Amino acid sequence: MPTVFVSHGSPMLILEDLPARSFLATLGSLVPRPSAIIAVSAHWNTERPAVSTAARPETIHDFYGFPEALYRLRYDASGAPELAGRVADVVGAERDPTYGLDHGAWVPAMLGWPKGDIPIFQLSVQPYRSPADHIALGRRLAPLREEGVLVLGSGSATHNLRRLKRGEHAAEPEPWARQFDDWLSEAAQNGDEAALANYRAEAPYAREAHPTDEHFLPLHVAFGAAGAGARGKALHRSFTSGNLSMASYAFA
């Protein structure tokens, strides 16, 4: 089983006709059918790793001011309490029986596996820990690939909400966003662990692309979970809102 990182974009992605939505709708056909999904979402931030162990995780609508149709959506997949408990033991995580699926998890899962017939649970990210720490966290998950478990990192290849564009200004990404996105493509496809771990020093316009780390850290977990020497394959690259890269990668 490869590991996957997807850019999940705005919650509205699931309702909008965008290239990234069309791509995510094919995700289930691009990887073998998983026995279970570990979703590593940028929207679950904890001080130390945490794993959701709910048997029936609720659909969390962790956003405000969107159309009512978005709040009516439910992703009724089951959890995987036993597997989640094993993962908690492997990575030294706390167990949270109440946390459900935030939109970083259920939006791509609903598009990729709309029947909701694959068990899914979440693993949190720790924004105050380094990218290297998250690569190491992912590496402890690597043996699960042999069991058909998909590690699905869900964040954003670029994420600077203050710089997003609207209307006619959103057609072309600014040079800084394009340059960071191109750097990421090269580093991922080369499997350049040192560059990814030290992206703040290595990547052009890292501060503009990611004022904070949390939306990039799921990529580091997915990369680490693919095992030592893994290389990435670009599954999709596009931009929305001018500077929001929707790039997604598989690692193996």
C-alpha positions in Angstrom: 0.0 0.0 0.0 1.4 3.4 -0.9 0.9 6.4 1.4 -0.9 9.5 0.2 -0.9 13.2 0.9 -3.8 15.3 -0.4 -4.6 19.0 -0.2 -8.1 19.2 1.0 -8.8 22.9 0.4 -11.9 24.7 1.6 -14.8 22.7 3.0 -16.7 23.9 -0.1 -14.5 21.7 -2.2 -17.0 18.9 -1.9 -19.7 21.0 -3.5 -17.7 22.9 -6.1 -16.7 22.0 -9.6 -13.0 22.2 -9.4 -10.1 20.1 -10.8 -9.0 19.1 -7.3 -12.5 17.8 -6.5 -12.5 15.8 -9.7 -9.2 14.3 -8.8 -10.2 13.4 -5.2 -13.3 11.6 -6.7 -10.9 9.3 -8.4 -8.7 8.7 -5.4 -10.3 5.3 -4.5 -9.3 4.0 -7.9 -5.7 5.2 -7.7 -4.7 3.0 -4.7 -5.5 -0.6 -3.8 -8.6 -0.9 -1.7 -7.5 -0.2 1.9 -8.3 -2.4 4.8 -8.6 0.8 6.9 -7.6 4.4 6.6 -5.5 6.4 9.1 -6.4 10.1 8.3 -3.7 12.5 9.5 -5.6 15.8 9.3 -4.1 19.3 9.7 -7.3 20.2 11.7 -6.6 18.0 14.7 -3.8 19.6 16.6 -2.6 18.2 19.9 0.4 18.7 22.2 1.3 15.0 21.9 0.1 12.4 19.4 -3.5 11.3 19.8 -5.6 8.7 18.1 -9.4 8.6 17.7 -10.8 5.3 18.9 -14.5 5.9 18.3 -16.4 2.9 16.9 -18.8 5.3 15.0 -16.9 8.6 14.5 -19.2 11.6 14.1 -18.9 13.9 11.1 -17.4 17.1 12.6 -18.4 20.4 10.8 -15.5 22.4 12.1 -16.2 25.5 10.1 -18.5 28.5 10.2 -20.5 30.6 7.7 -20.9 28.1 4.9 -24.1 27.1 3.0 -26.5 24.9 4.9 -26.1 22.1 2.4 -22.5 21.6 3.7 -23.7 21.1 7.3 -26.2 18.4 6.2 -23.5 16.1 4.9 -22.6 13.1 7.0 -19.9 10.5 6.4 -21.1 7.4 8.1 -18.1 5.2 8.0 -17.2 3.0 11.0 -14.1 3.6 13.1 -11.5 0.9 13.8 -11.0 0.9 17.6 -8.8 -2.2 17.8 -6.4 -1.0 15.0 -6.5 2.6 16.5 -5.5 1.1 19.8 -2.6 -0.7 18.2 -1.5 2.5 16.5 -1.7 4.4 19.8 0.6 1.8 21.4 3.1 1.9 18.4 3.4 5.7 18.4 2.9 6.4 22.1 -0.3 8.3 21.5 -3.2 9.1 23.7 -6.5 7.5 22.9 -9.5 9.8 22.3 -12.8 7.9 22.1 -14.8 11.1 21.4 -13.1 12.7 18.5 -14.8 12.1 15.1 -13.8 13.0 11.6 -13.0 16.7 10.9 -13.4 18.1 7.4 -9.7 17.4 6.7 -10.6 13.7 7.0 -14.2 13.3 5.8 -14.1 15.6 2.8 -11.4 13.6 0.9 -12.7 10.3 2.3 -16.3 11.1 1.1 -15.0 11.9 -2.4 -12.6 9.0 -2.7 -14.7 6.3 -1.0 -18.2 7.6 -1.1 -19.9 4.4 0.2 -18.2 4.9 3.6 -17.5 1.2 3.7 -13.8 1.4 4.8 -13.0 1.9 8.5 -11.4 5.2 9.2 -9.9 7.0 12.2 -7.6 10.0 12.8 -4.1 10.6 14.1 -3.3 14.1 15.2 -0.4 16.4 14.3 1.7 18.4 16.8 2.3 21.9 15.4 5.0 22.6 18.0 7.0 19.6 16.9 9.3 19.6 13.9 8.7 18.2 10.4 11.5 15.7 11.2 9.5 14.6 14.3 6.5 13.9 12.0 8.6 12.0 9.5 9.7 9.8 12.4 6.1 9.5 13.6 5.1 8.3 10.1 8.0 5.9 10.0 6.5 4.0 13.0 3.3 3.5 10.9 5.2 2.0 7.9 4.6 -1.7 8.8 0.9 -1.2 8.6 1.2 -0.8 4.8 1.7 -4.6 4.7 -1.7 -5.0 6.2 -3.3 -2.8 3.5 -3.8 0.2 5.8 -3.7 3.5 4.0 -2.0 6.4 5.8 -3.8 9.5 4.3 -2.2 12.8 5.1 -4.6 15.7 4.6 -3.4 19.3 4.6 -2.4 21.7 2.0 0.7 22.1 -0.2 0.5 25.8 0.4 -1.7 27.5 3.0 -1.6 31.2 3.5 -5.2 32.3 4.1 -4.2 36.0 4.2 -2.9 35.9 0.6 -5.8 34.1 -1.1 -7.3 35.8 -4.1 -10.9 36.1 -5.2 -12.7 36.6 -8.6 -10.6 37.7 -11.5 -7.5 37.9 -9.4 -7.6 34.2 -8.6 -6.9 33.0 -12.1 -3.1 32.8 -11.8 -1.1 31.9 -8.7 1.5 34.4 -7.6 5.2 33.5 -8.4 6.0 32.8 -4.8 3.3 30.1 -4.6 4.3 28.6 -7.9 8.0 28.5 -6.9 7.2 26.8 -3.6 4.9 24.3 -5.3 7.6 23.4 -7.9 10.2 23.0 -5.2 7.8 20.6 -3.3 7.2 18.6 -6.5 10.9 18.1 -7.0 11.7 17.3 -3.3 8.8 14.8 -3.1 9.5 13.0 -6.3 13.2 12.8 -5.4 12.4 11.5 -2.0 14.6 14.2 -0.5 14.1 13.6 3.2 16.6 16.2 4.3 15.0 18.9 2.2 11.5 18.1 3.3 12.5 18.0 7.0 14.3 21.3 6.7 11.8 23.0 4.2 11.8 26.3 6.1 15.5 26.7 5.3 15.5 24.8 1.9 12.3 25.9 0.1 11.8 29.2 -1.6 9.1 31.4 0.0 8.5 28.8 2.8 7.2 31.5 5.1 4.8 32.8 2.5 3.6 29.3 1.6 3.2 28.2 5.2 3.1 30.9 7.9 2.5 28.0 10.3 3.3 24.3 9.9 0.1 22.4 10.7 -1.2 22.1 7.1 2.2 20.8 5.9 2.9 18.3 8.6 0.5 15.6 7.3 2.7 15.4 4.2 5.7 14.6 6.5 3.8 11.8 8.2 2.7 10.3 4.9 6.3 10.6 3.6 7.7 8.9 6.7 5.0 6.1 6.6 6.2 5.1 3.2 9.5 3.9 4.7 13.1 4.8 4.2 14.1 5.6 0.7 10.5 6.3 -0.4 9.9 8.6 -3.4 6.8 10.5 -4.3 4.6 10.6 -7.4 2.5 13.6 -8.2 -1.1 12.6 -8.4 -2.5 16.0 -9.0 -1.4 19.6 -9.2 -3.6 22.7 -9.5 -4.3 26.0 -7.7 -7.5 27.5 -6.4 -8.1 31.0 -4.8 -4.9 32.2 -6.5 -2.3 30.8 -4.1 -3.8 27.7 -2.6 -2.0 24.7 -4.1 -4.1 21.6 -4.3 -1.2 19.3 -5.1 -1.4 15.7 -3.9 1.2 12.9 -3.8 1.6 9.2 -3.4 4.7 7.8 -1.7 6.2 4.4 -2.0 
